[in-house]
Amino acid sequence: MAARTGQSPGALSTAARGGQLPPLEVALAYAEACGGDRAEWEHRWRAAEAGLGTAPRGGAGGPSSPSPGPSRSP
């Protein structure tokens, strides 16, 4: 799959493992390699990003970090 997508095996493995939103380009390459529609999966990725409250760094497809959680009152 790495050869087909142009993404590193590690990036694809991390995306498949879940737990965090992968960079957009990795997610799109993975989806396309599995027969998914690029536009549909970009829309899904952006919705997931918005739901997580993340802001990409370094442009599209760059790493994202979660925003701090809400403060808790005692």
NORSUL-V897015 format. One record per residue. NEAR is the number of other C-alpha atoms within 10 Angstrom. D_LAST is the distance of its C-alpha to the last C-alpha in Angstrom with 2 decimals. Layout:
NEAR;D_LAST  NEAR;D_LAST
This chain:
13;49.21  15;48.52  8;52.12  10;51.96  17;48.76  11;49.15  16;45.67  13;45.18  13;44.86  10;41.57  16;40.11  18;41.34  11;40.01  15;36.52  17;36.66  13;37.89  10;35.22  9;32.43  8;28.81  14;28.97  19;30.94  22;34.28  17;36.01  21;37.81  15;41.28  21;40.60  23;39.23  22;42.24  21;44.72  24;43.35  17;43.48  16;47.00  15;48.23  10;47.18  9;48.99  13;46.09  12;46.51  16;45.25  11;44.31  11;42.44  18;40.43  16;39.70  11;38.30  13;36.17  18;34.98  13;34.03  12;32.15  13;30.22  20;29.53  11;28.26  9;26.02  14;24.51  15;24.04  17;26.37  15;28.89  16;32.09  11;33.27  9;36.96  10;38.24  11;38.67  15;38.19  15;36.40  15;33.39  20;30.10  15;26.67  13;23.48  10;21.31  8;17.86  7;15.31  6;12.83  6;9.86  5;6.52  4;3.80  3;0.00
